[in-house]
Amino acid sequence: MQHLYEAVLGQALDKRNFRKKFLAMELLKDTGEVQQDVAHRAAALWAFDRRRYERLRKEGFNFSL
């Protein structure tokens, strides 16, 4: 997600600040699962919360960092 934002904005973003701000939007739900069969530390898997997004969009949500 951060790579997408950086590509659209044309600038690098601080990893810690991006994660903090993005998670504060509560648009992602922790699935409780992690990557399987990887050679490195397994990443947590998240799911997009479409209901929350639609509710925020109707309220005039601004999807910016």
Jmol script that loads the backbone (N, CA, C; Angstrom):
load data "model"
ATOM      1  N   MET A   1       0.837  -1.178   0.000  1.00  0.00           N
ATOM      2  CA  MET A   1       0.000   0.000   0.000  1.00  0.00           C
ATOM      3  C   MET A   1       0.887   1.248   0.000  1.00  0.00           C
ATOM      4  N   GLN A   2       1.942   1.205   0.809  1.00  0.00           N
ATOM      5  CA  GLN A   2       2.821   2.374   0.871  1.00  0.00           C
ATOM      6  C   GLN A   2       3.471   2.632  -0.485  1.00  0.00           C
ATOM      7  N   HIS A   3       3.881   1.573  -1.173  1.00  0.00           N
ATOM      8  CA  HIS A   3       4.493   1.748  -2.498  1.00  0.00           C
ATOM      9  C   HIS A   3       3.521   2.409  -3.467  1.00  0.00           C
ATOM     10  N   LEU A   4       2.259   2.057  -3.388  1.00  0.00           N
ATOM     11  CA  LEU A   4       1.246   2.660  -4.244  1.00  0.00           C
ATOM     12  C   LEU A   4       1.123   4.162  -3.957  1.00  0.00           C
ATOM     13  N   TYR A   5       1.020   4.510  -2.680  1.00  0.00           N
ATOM     14  CA  TYR A   5       0.939   5.924  -2.303  1.00  0.00           C
ATOM     15  C   TYR A   5       2.165   6.693  -2.787  1.00  0.00           C
ATOM     16  N   GLU A   6       3.343   6.112  -2.618  1.00  0.00           N
ATOM     17  CA  GLU A   6       4.575   6.779  -3.035  1.00  0.00           C
ATOM     18  C   GLU A   6       4.602   6.987  -4.549  1.00  0.00           C
ATOM     19  N   ALA A   7       4.124   6.002  -5.298  1.00  0.00           N
ATOM     20  CA  ALA A   7       4.089   6.129  -6.756  1.00  0.00           C
ATOM     21  C   ALA A   7       3.129   7.237  -7.183  1.00  0.00           C
ATOM     22  N   VAL A   8       1.967   7.278  -6.565  1.00  0.00           N
ATOM     23  CA  VAL A   8       0.970   8.295  -6.920  1.00  0.00           C
ATOM     24  C   VAL A   8       1.448   9.694  -6.524  1.00  0.00           C
ATOM     25  N   LEU A   9       2.018   9.818  -5.336  1.00  0.00           N
ATOM     26  CA  LEU A   9       2.469  11.124  -4.852  1.00  0.00           C
ATOM     27  C   LEU A   9       3.813  11.550  -5.440  1.00  0.00           C
ATOM     28  N   GLY A  10       4.590  10.582  -5.924  1.00  0.00           N
ATOM     29  CA  GLY A  10       5.892  10.898  -6.495  1.00  0.00           C
ATOM     30  C   GLY A  10       6.929  11.245  -5.442  1.00  0.00           C
ATOM     31  N   GLN A  11       6.766  10.724  -4.231  1.00  0.00           N
ATOM     32  CA  GLN A  11       7.735  10.997  -3.169  1.00  0.00           C
ATOM     33  C   GLN A  11       7.757   9.850  -2.173  1.00  0.00           C
ATOM     34  N   ALA A  12       8.894   9.701  -1.505  1.00  0.00           N
ATOM     35  CA  ALA A  12       9.035   8.653  -0.491  1.00  0.00           C
ATOM     36  C   ALA A  12       8.339   9.090   0.796  1.00  0.00           C
ATOM     37  N   LEU A  13       7.752   8.127   1.503  1.00  0.00           N
ATOM     38  CA  LEU A  13       7.075   8.397   2.765  1.00  0.00           C
ATOM     39  C   LEU A  13       7.760   7.618   3.878  1.00  0.00           C
ATOM     40  N   ASP A  14       7.776   8.173   5.064  1.00  0.00           N
ATOM     41  CA  ASP A  14       8.360   7.496   6.205  1.00  0.00           C
ATOM     42  C   ASP A  14       7.523   6.270   6.561  1.00  0.00           C
ATOM     43  N   LYS A  15       8.190   5.124   6.670  1.00  0.00           N
ATOM     44  CA  LYS A  15       7.486   3.864   6.893  1.00  0.00           C
ATOM     45  C   LYS A  15       6.669   3.866   8.186  1.00  0.00           C
ATOM     46  N   ARG A  16       7.239   4.334   9.286  1.00  0.00           N
ATOM     47  CA  ARG A  16       6.524   4.317  10.570  1.00  0.00           C
ATOM     48  C   ARG A  16       5.328   5.260  10.560  1.00  0.00           C
ATOM     49  N   ASN A  17       5.498   6.452  10.033  1.00  0.00           N
ATOM     50  CA  ASN A  17       4.393   7.404   9.988  1.00  0.00           C
ATOM     51  C   ASN A  17       3.279   6.931   9.067  1.00  0.00           C
ATOM     52  N   PHE A  18       3.646   6.344   7.922  1.00  0.00           N
ATOM     53  CA  PHE A  18       2.641   5.844   6.995  1.00  0.00           C
ATOM     54  C   PHE A  18       1.792   4.778   7.671  1.00  0.00           C
ATOM     55  N   ARG A  19       2.456   3.814   8.291  1.00  0.00           N
ATOM     56  CA  ARG A  19       1.724   2.719   8.943  1.00  0.00           C
ATOM     57  C   ARG A  19       0.800   3.261  10.032  1.00  0.00           C
ATOM     58  N   LYS A  20       1.289   4.167  10.845  1.00  0.00           N
ATOM     59  CA  LYS A  20       0.499   4.732  11.942  1.00  0.00           C
ATOM     60  C   LYS A  20      -0.738   5.455  11.410  1.00  0.00           C
ATOM     61  N   LYS A  21      -0.538   6.314  10.414  1.00  0.00           N
ATOM     62  CA  LYS A  21      -1.657   7.074   9.856  1.00  0.00           C
ATOM     63  C   LYS A  21      -2.647   6.181   9.119  1.00  0.00           C
ATOM     64  N   PHE A  22      -2.115   5.222   8.370  1.00  0.00           N
ATOM     65  CA  PHE A  22      -3.005   4.356   7.603  1.00  0.00           C
ATOM     66  C   PHE A  22      -3.832   3.461   8.525  1.00  0.00           C
ATOM     67  N   LEU A  23      -3.206   2.892   9.528  1.00  0.00           N
ATOM     68  CA  LEU A  23      -3.953   2.042  10.459  1.00  0.00           C
ATOM     69  C   LEU A  23      -4.960   2.847  11.274  1.00  0.00           C
ATOM     70  N   ALA A  24      -4.681   4.113  11.516  1.00  0.00           N
ATOM     71  CA  ALA A  24      -5.607   4.971  12.251  1.00  0.00           C
ATOM     72  C   ALA A  24      -6.918   5.182  11.473  1.00  0.00           C
ATOM     73  N   MET A  25      -6.874   5.023  10.152  1.00  0.00           N
ATOM     74  CA  MET A  25      -8.084   5.150   9.338  1.00  0.00           C
ATOM     75  C   MET A  25      -9.035   3.978   9.569  1.00  0.00           C
ATOM     76  N   GLU A  26      -8.528   2.889  10.121  1.00  0.00           N
ATOM     77  CA  GLU A  26      -9.307   1.686  10.410  1.00  0.00           C
ATOM     78  C   GLU A  26      -9.977   1.105   9.156  1.00  0.00           C
ATOM     79  N   LEU A  27      -9.260   1.174   8.034  1.00  0.00           N
ATOM     80  CA  LEU A  27      -9.771   0.605   6.790  1.00  0.00           C
ATOM     81  C   LEU A  27      -9.276  -0.816   6.579  1.00  0.00           C
ATOM     82  N   LEU A  28      -8.363  -1.264   7.414  1.00  0.00           N
ATOM     83  CA  LEU A  28      -7.842  -2.622   7.316  1.00  0.00           C
ATOM     84  C   LEU A  28      -8.193  -3.385   8.580  1.00  0.00           C
ATOM     85  N   LYS A  29      -8.515  -4.672   8.383  1.00  0.00           N
ATOM     86  CA  LYS A  29      -8.814  -5.550   9.515  1.00  0.00           C
ATOM     87  C   LYS A  29      -7.742  -6.629   9.578  1.00  0.00           C
ATOM     88  N   ASP A  30      -7.222  -6.869  10.765  1.00  0.00           N
ATOM     89  CA  ASP A  30      -6.245  -7.930  10.958  1.00  0.00           C
ATOM     90  C   ASP A  30      -6.961  -9.267  10.803  1.00  0.00           C
ATOM     91  N   THR A  31      -6.459 -10.120   9.924  1.00  0.00           N
ATOM     92  CA  THR A  31      -7.090 -11.418   9.703  1.00  0.00           C
ATOM     93  C   THR A  31      -6.672 -12.436  10.747  1.00  0.00           C
ATOM     94  N   GLY A  32      -5.624 -12.112  11.507  1.00  0.00           N
ATOM     95  CA  GLY A  32      -5.104 -13.064  12.479  1.00  0.00           C
ATOM     96  C   GLY A  32      -4.217 -14.117  11.840  1.00  0.00           C
ATOM     97  N   GLU A  33      -3.958 -13.979  10.552  1.00  0.00           N
ATOM     98  CA  GLU A  33      -3.130 -14.920   9.813  1.00  0.00           C
ATOM     99  C   GLU A  33      -1.801 -14.274   9.446  1.00  0.00           C
ATOM    100  N   VAL A  34      -0.827 -15.107   9.130  1.00  0.00           N
ATOM    101  CA  VAL A  34       0.480 -14.631   8.670  1.00  0.00           C
ATOM    102  C   VAL A  34       0.842 -15.370   7.390  1.00  0.00           C
ATOM    103  N   GLN A  35       1.815 -14.818   6.660  1.00  0.00           N
ATOM    104  CA  GLN A  35       2.306 -15.464   5.448  1.00  0.00           C
ATOM    105  C   GLN A  35       2.787 -16.869   5.775  1.00  0.00           C
ATOM    106  N   GLN A  36       2.655 -17.752   4.815  1.00  0.00           N
ATOM    107  CA  GLN A  36       3.109 -19.129   4.972  1.00  0.00           C
ATOM    108  C   GLN A  36       4.273 -19.405   4.018  1.00  0.00           C
ATOM    109  N   ASP A  37       5.165 -20.276   4.450  1.00  0.00           N
ATOM    110  CA  ASP A  37       6.260 -20.759   3.599  1.00  0.00           C
ATOM    111  C   ASP A  37       7.128 -19.642   3.029  1.00  0.00           C
ATOM    112  N   VAL A  38       7.584 -18.726   3.886  1.00  0.00           N
ATOM    113  CA  VAL A  38       8.500 -17.674   3.460  1.00  0.00           C
ATOM    114  C   VAL A  38       9.831 -17.852   4.185  1.00  0.00           C
ATOM    115  N   ALA A  39      10.896 -17.394   3.554  1.00  0.00           N
ATOM    116  CA  ALA A  39      12.236 -17.565   4.113  1.00  0.00           C
ATOM    117  C   ALA A  39      12.573 -16.495   5.151  1.00  0.00           C
ATOM    118  N   HIS A  40      11.723 -15.510   5.292  1.00  0.00           N
ATOM    119  CA  HIS A  40      11.956 -14.410   6.228  1.00  0.00           C
ATOM    120  C   HIS A  40      10.841 -14.393   7.265  1.00  0.00           C
ATOM    121  N   ARG A  41      10.899 -13.424   8.148  1.00  0.00           N
ATOM    122  CA  ARG A  41       9.840 -13.292   9.154  1.00  0.00           C
ATOM    123  C   ARG A  41       8.493 -13.099   8.443  1.00  0.00           C
ATOM    124  N   ALA A  42       7.530 -13.908   8.799  1.00  0.00           N
ATOM    125  CA  ALA A  42       6.222 -13.871   8.143  1.00  0.00           C
ATOM    126  C   ALA A  42       5.485 -12.575   8.463  1.00  0.00           C
ATOM    127  N   ALA A  43       4.914 -11.962   7.435  1.00  0.00           N
ATOM    128  CA  ALA A  43       4.151 -10.731   7.597  1.00  0.00           C
ATOM    129  C   ALA A  43       2.714 -11.052   7.994  1.00  0.00           C
ATOM    130  N   ALA A  44       2.121 -10.170   8.791  1.00  0.00           N
ATOM    131  CA  ALA A  44       0.708 -10.309   9.144  1.00  0.00           C
ATOM    132  C   ALA A  44      -0.128 -10.010   7.909  1.00  0.00           C
ATOM    133  N   LEU A  45      -1.249 -10.695   7.768  1.00  0.00           N
ATOM    134  CA  LEU A  45      -2.141 -10.482   6.634  1.00  0.00           C
ATOM    135  C   LEU A  45      -3.353  -9.660   7.069  1.00  0.00           C
ATOM    136  N   TRP A  46      -3.737  -8.712   6.228  1.00  0.00           N
ATOM    137  CA  TRP A  46      -4.824  -7.786   6.528  1.00  0.00           C
ATOM    138  C   TRP A  46      -5.871  -7.871   5.433  1.00  0.00           C
ATOM    139  N   ALA A  47      -7.088  -7.457   5.741  1.00  0.00           N
ATOM    140  CA  ALA A  47      -8.179  -7.419   4.767  1.00  0.00           C
ATOM    141  C   ALA A  47      -8.782  -6.021   4.760  1.00  0.00           C
ATOM    142  N   PHE A  48      -9.179  -5.571   3.575  1.00  0.00           N
ATOM    143  CA  PHE A  48      -9.805  -4.263   3.413  1.00  0.00           C
ATOM    144  C   PHE A  48     -11.214  -4.307   3.978  1.00  0.00           C
ATOM    145  N   ASP A  49     -11.587  -3.292   4.758  1.00  0.00           N
ATOM    146  CA  ASP A  49     -12.918  -3.209   5.350  1.00  0.00           C
ATOM    147  C   ASP A  49     -13.795  -2.316   4.468  1.00  0.00           C
ATOM    148  N   ARG A  50     -14.435  -2.941   3.490  1.00  0.00           N
ATOM    149  CA  ARG A  50     -15.240  -2.185   2.527  1.00  0.00           C
ATOM    150  C   ARG A  50     -16.405  -1.459   3.190  1.00  0.00           C
ATOM    151  N   ARG A  51     -17.048  -2.084   4.178  1.00  0.00           N
ATOM    152  CA  ARG A  51     -18.169  -1.428   4.870  1.00  0.00           C
ATOM    153  C   ARG A  51     -17.728  -0.122   5.516  1.00  0.00           C
ATOM    154  N   ARG A  52     -16.594  -0.158   6.210  1.00  0.00           N
ATOM    155  CA  ARG A  52     -16.070   1.057   6.856  1.00  0.00           C
ATOM    156  C   ARG A  52     -15.738   2.107   5.802  1.00  0.00           C
ATOM    157  N   TYR A  53     -15.109   1.688   4.699  1.00  0.00           N
ATOM    158  CA  TYR A  53     -14.762   2.618   3.637  1.00  0.00           C
ATOM    159  C   TYR A  53     -16.016   3.287   3.063  1.00  0.00           C
ATOM    160  N   GLU A  54     -17.039   2.494   2.772  1.00  0.00           N
ATOM    161  CA  GLU A  54     -18.268   3.059   2.201  1.00  0.00           C
ATOM    162  C   GLU A  54     -18.927   4.028   3.172  1.00  0.00           C
ATOM    163  N   ARG A  55     -18.922   3.712   4.448  1.00  0.00           N
ATOM    164  CA  ARG A  55     -19.501   4.608   5.460  1.00  0.00           C
ATOM    165  C   ARG A  55     -18.712   5.915   5.505  1.00  0.00           C
ATOM    166  N   LEU A  56     -17.393   5.830   5.503  1.00  0.00           N
ATOM    167  CA  LEU A  56     -16.562   7.031   5.531  1.00  0.00           C
ATOM    168  C   LEU A  56     -16.716   7.852   4.257  1.00  0.00           C
ATOM    169  N   ARG A  57     -16.819   7.172   3.124  1.00  0.00           N
ATOM    170  CA  ARG A  57     -16.961   7.869   1.836  1.00  0.00           C
ATOM    171  C   ARG A  57     -18.246   8.678   1.811  1.00  0.00           C
ATOM    172  N   LYS A  58     -19.324   8.123   2.341  1.00  0.00           N
ATOM    173  CA  LYS A  58     -20.595   8.831   2.381  1.00  0.00           C
ATOM    174  C   LYS A  58     -20.531  10.059   3.280  1.00  0.00           C
ATOM    175  N   GLU A  59     -19.626  10.020   4.263  1.00  0.00           N
ATOM    176  CA  GLU A  59     -19.453  11.147   5.170  1.00  0.00           C
ATOM    177  C   GLU A  59     -18.468  12.181   4.643  1.00  0.00           C
ATOM    178  N   GLY A  60     -17.953  11.974   3.400  1.00  0.00           N
ATOM    179  CA  GLY A  60     -17.011  12.913   2.807  1.00  0.00           C
ATOM    180  C   GLY A  60     -15.576  12.611   3.158  1.00  0.00           C
ATOM    181  N   PHE A  61     -15.267  11.352   3.358  1.00  0.00           N
ATOM    182  CA  PHE A  61     -13.922  10.914   3.717  1.00  0.00           C
ATOM    183  C   PHE A  61     -12.882  11.358   2.701  1.00  0.00           C
ATOM    184  N   ASN A  62     -11.791  11.929   3.180  1.00  0.00           N
ATOM    185  CA  ASN A  62     -10.680  12.351   2.339  1.00  0.00           C
ATOM    186  C   ASN A  62      -9.560  11.327   2.496  1.00  0.00           C
ATOM    187  N   PHE A  63      -9.290  10.569   1.452  1.00  0.00           N
ATOM    188  CA  PHE A  63      -8.321   9.472   1.497  1.00  0.00           C
ATOM    189  C   PHE A  63      -6.898   9.990   1.293  1.00  0.00           C
ATOM    190  N   SER A  64      -6.459  10.866   2.169  1.00  0.00           N
ATOM    191  CA  SER A  64      -5.112  11.429   2.030  1.00  0.00           C
ATOM    192  C   SER A  64      -4.337  11.250   3.322  1.00  0.00           C
ATOM    193  N   LEU A  65      -3.022  11.251   3.192  1.00  0.00           N
ATOM    194  CA  LEU A  65      -2.149  11.147   4.339  1.00  0.00           C
ATOM    195  C   LEU A  65      -1.572  12.497   4.585  1.00  0.00           C
TER     196      LEU A  65
END
end "model"
wireframe off; spacefill off
backbone 0.3
color backbone group
